[in-house]
Amino acid sequence: PTTPPSLSSTIHSLLSGGIQRKPKIAKGTRDYLPDQMMIRDEAFQIIRRVFKSHGAVEIDTPVFELKDTLTGKYGEDSKLIYDLADQGGEVLALRYDLTVPFARFLALNAV
C-alpha cells in the first residue's frame, strides 16, 4: 500500500516539527495574569475580611468528590459530572460547584 503524497507530506511535517499546534484553554476557563491576580487577590481579601467580621470561618474542600456523593444528588445522566480515573480503586468525579462538597462537609463534621 502506498501513501498518498499529501498524507506523506503531512506525516513528514508532523514528524519534523514543521506543523505547530497552538495550545488552547478549556471552554469556560481562563488564565489570570499577574496584574489580574493582584486585583483578584485584593477583592478576595476584602470579601474574607467582611465575612470574618460577621463571624464566618473558612473551609476548603477537595476539587473532586466520590462519584457516589455527586450522583446521589444529581443522577447518573447528569452532564455536570466529570469522571476521573483513580489508581486506588475509588471512582471519583470532578466537582462542578461547591454545593455538594459543602453539604458533604457539613454532614461529615456534624455542623
Secondary structure in CASP SS format (residue, H / E / C, confidence):
PFRMAT SS
TARGET T0000
AUTHOR 0000-0000-0000
METHOD secondary structure of the structure
MODEL  1
P C 1.00
T C 1.00
T C 1.00
P C 1.00
P H 1.00
S H 1.00
L H 1.00
S H 1.00
S H 1.00
T H 1.00
I H 1.00
H H 1.00
S H 1.00
L H 1.00
L H 1.00
S C 1.00
G C 1.00
G C 1.00
I C 1.00
Q C 1.00
R C 1.00
K C 1.00
P C 1.00
K C 1.00
I C 1.00
A C 1.00
K C 1.00
G C 1.00
T C 1.00
R C 1.00
D C 1.00
Y C 1.00
L C 1.00
P H 1.00
D H 1.00
Q H 1.00
M H 1.00
M H 1.00
I H 1.00
R H 1.00
D H 1.00
E H 1.00
A H 1.00
F H 1.00
Q H 1.00
I H 1.00
I H 1.00
R H 1.00
R H 1.00
V H 1.00
F H 1.00
K H 1.00
S H 1.00
H C 1.00
G C 1.00
A C 1.00
V C 1.00
E C 1.00
I C 1.00
D C 1.00
T C 1.00
P C 1.00
V C 1.00
F E 1.00
E E 1.00
L E 1.00
K H 1.00
D H 1.00
T H 1.00
L H 1.00
T H 1.00
G H 1.00
K H 1.00
Y H 1.00
G C 1.00
E C 1.00
D C 1.00
S C 1.00
K C 1.00
L C 1.00
I C 1.00
Y E 1.00
D E 1.00
L E 1.00
A C 1.00
D C 1.00
Q C 1.00
G C 1.00
G C 1.00
E C 1.00
V C 1.00
L E 1.00
A E 1.00
L E 1.00
R C 1.00
Y C 1.00
D C 1.00
L C 1.00
T H 1.00
V H 1.00
P H 1.00
F H 1.00
A H 1.00
R H 1.00
F H 1.00
L H 1.00
A H 1.00
L H 1.00
N C 1.00
A C 1.00
V C 1.00
END
